[in-house]
Amino acid sequence: MNSIQTAIQFVFQLLSIVIIADVFLSFFLPPDNQIRYTLDRLVQPMLRPIQRYVPPVGNFDFSPVVLLILIEIIEAVIIRII
């Protein structure tokens, strides 16, 4: 069980890092940059449903924050089930 729990935690941590990297790089890299394009393709499908309910405030988009919170909740639920 411990190895399954570790694997699940690793996957969710990796997903969180990808989301944070996507947000961070969006401030510095142009949209046509290959790294940013790849990260956007991974993250945007998860952000789109949240963006329908959480509109941007000014120039700040809170949907990645909401996604990170949801990921933490889902991870905790999965770990408890196991």
C-alpha positions as CSV (number, residue, x, y, z in Angstrom):
1,M,0.0,0.0,0.0
2,N,2.8,2.4,0.8
3,S,4.3,2.2,-2.7
4,I,0.8,2.9,-4.2
5,Q,0.4,5.9,-1.9
6,T,3.9,7.2,-2.8
7,A,3.1,6.8,-6.5
8,I,-0.2,8.7,-6.2
9,Q,1.5,11.5,-4.3
10,F,4.3,11.7,-6.9
11,V,1.8,12.0,-9.8
12,F,-0.2,14.7,-8.1
13,Q,2.9,16.6,-7.0
14,L,4.2,16.4,-10.6
15,L,0.8,17.7,-11.9
16,S,1.0,20.6,-9.4
17,I,4.5,21.5,-10.6
18,V,3.4,21.5,-14.2
19,I,0.5,23.9,-13.4
20,I,2.8,26.2,-11.4
21,A,5.4,26.1,-14.2
22,D,2.8,26.9,-16.8
23,V,1.5,29.9,-14.7
24,F,5.1,31.2,-14.0
25,L,6.3,30.8,-17.6
26,S,3.2,32.6,-19.0
27,F,4.6,35.8,-17.5
28,F,8.0,35.5,-19.2
29,L,7.6,33.4,-22.4
30,P,5.6,34.3,-25.5
31,P,2.7,32.0,-26.3
32,D,4.4,30.6,-29.4
33,N,7.4,29.3,-27.3
34,Q,7.6,25.5,-27.5
35,I,7.9,24.8,-23.8
36,R,5.0,27.1,-23.0
37,Y,2.9,25.7,-25.8
38,T,3.4,22.1,-24.4
39,L,2.6,23.1,-20.9
40,D,-0.5,25.0,-22.1
41,R,-1.7,21.9,-23.9
42,L,-1.4,19.9,-20.7
43,V,-2.9,22.4,-18.3
44,Q,-5.6,24.2,-20.4
45,P,-8.0,21.3,-20.6
46,M,-8.1,21.2,-16.8
47,L,-8.5,25.0,-16.5
48,R,-11.3,25.5,-19.0
49,P,-14.1,24.1,-16.9
50,I,-12.9,26.2,-13.9
51,Q,-12.6,29.3,-16.0
52,R,-16.3,29.1,-16.8
53,Y,-17.2,29.6,-13.1
54,V,-14.2,31.7,-11.9
55,P,-13.7,34.7,-14.1
56,P,-10.5,36.7,-14.1
57,V,-10.3,39.6,-11.7
58,G,-8.4,42.4,-13.4
59,N,-5.4,40.9,-15.0
60,F,-5.2,37.9,-12.6
61,D,-6.7,34.5,-13.4
62,F,-7.6,32.6,-10.2
63,S,-8.4,29.3,-12.0
64,P,-4.9,27.8,-11.5
65,V,-5.2,28.4,-7.8
66,V,-8.6,26.8,-7.7
67,L,-7.2,23.9,-9.8
68,L,-4.3,23.4,-7.3
69,I,-6.7,23.3,-4.4
70,L,-8.9,20.8,-6.2
71,I,-5.9,18.6,-6.9
72,E,-4.9,18.6,-3.3
73,I,-8.5,17.7,-2.2
74,I,-8.7,14.9,-4.8
75,E,-5.3,13.5,-3.8
76,A,-6.3,13.5,-0.1
77,V,-9.6,11.7,-0.9
78,I,-7.7,9.1,-3.0
79,I,-5.1,8.5,-0.3
80,R,-7.9,8.1,2.3
81,I,-9.7,5.6,0.2
82,I,-6.6,3.5,-0.2
